[in-house]
Amino acid sequence: MGTTGIETPVSDEDYLDHINCELKVIRANSDKVVISPGNTGSLYSSRIYPNIVVKVGDRVGDSISLALKMGFRNVICAGLPGKLVKLSVGIFNTHNKYGDARIEAITHACVVKGFRWIL
């Protein structure tokens, strides 16, 4: 269940039509949009960027593509670390059935930065 306790089917194909409509409304007034996969990211983003936040569920990659096709000059992704780590390794549909590399991505980033594990 989501952070509200109410589960909304934001991953359905029809939801892309909803995202498309929201992006069109924002594009009419702005060249910047904030894309957020969930309620928490949307809530906090709305405080910084009022009226340009779209909650996209797991369809982050599709939403970014739509935003770029519409001519947005700035596309910001805002969310919690679990989803953002998936995006960092190229998993743009963040539903768990499409892949999960969170631990591997964090481990790789730590190795690249030279962190040492002490047990």
N, C-alpha and C positions, 0 to 999 in steps of 0.2 A: 504494500500500500504506500502511496506517496506521502509527502509530508503533511498533507491535509487530512489524511484518512479516507479520502475519496479517490478512487482509481478512475482516471479518465483514459480512454484508449487513444493516447497520443501517437501511437506507432502505426496505426492503420493507414493504408494507402489514401483514404479519403482525407486524412488529416493534412496531407500536402496541399490540398485545395484551400483549406483553412489558412495554412501558413502563407500560401501565395497571396491570398486576399489581404492578410495583415501586412505583408511586405509592401503591397501596392499602396495601401493607405499611408504607411510610413514614408514611402518613396515620394509621394506627392508633396511632402513637406520637408524632407531631409535627405541628405546623401550619406547619412550614417545610420547604422542599425546595430543593435545588440541582439545576438542570438544566444539563447540559454536553453539547455536541455531540461531544466527542472524548476520547481517552485522557488527553492531557496535562491538560486542564482538570479532568477527573474525578479524576486522581491528586492534583493540588494542592488541589482543593476538599475531598477526603476528609481531608486533613490538618487543615483548619480546621473542617470540618463532618462529622465521622464519622457514618456510618450514614444520611445523608439525601441522598446524591448519586445521581442517575440519569443514566447516559450515554444520550443520545437520538439520536445520529447527526444526520442532516439534518432530523429531524422536530421542530425546536424549537417552532414555532408550535403544532402539534398537541399537544405535550407541555404547553405552557403552558396551553392550553385545557382539557386534561384535569385538570391540577392545580387550576385555578380552579374547575372544576365540582365537584371533590372537597372544596372548602372550605379549601384551603391559604391561610393568611393572608400568608405570605411566600414568594415564588417568586424565587429568585436564579438568574441566568444566568451561568455561568462558562465561559470558554473563551479561545482564542487570538484575537488581533485580527482576523484575516481573517473569521472567522465572526461575531464581535460587530459588526463594521462592517456586515455585511449585515443583521443584525437592526436596527441603528440606522436603516436606511432602509426598514424594513418588509418585507424579504425573510425570511419566516419558515420557508420550506423552503430550507435553505442549500445544497442540491445545485446545482452550476453550471448544470444545464440549466434551472433555474427563475429564474435571474437572477444578475447579478454587477454590483454598483455600488460596489465597494470604492474604486477610484480616485476616482470621482465624489464619493462620500461624504466621503472624507478631504479632497479639494480644497475642497468646499463648506464643511466645518468650518473649514478654514484661512482661507478668504476671510471667513467670518463673524467669525472672531476677529481679522482684520486682519493676518494674516501676509503678508509680501511675499516674492516669489520673487526671488532674486538669481542671475543666470546669469553 
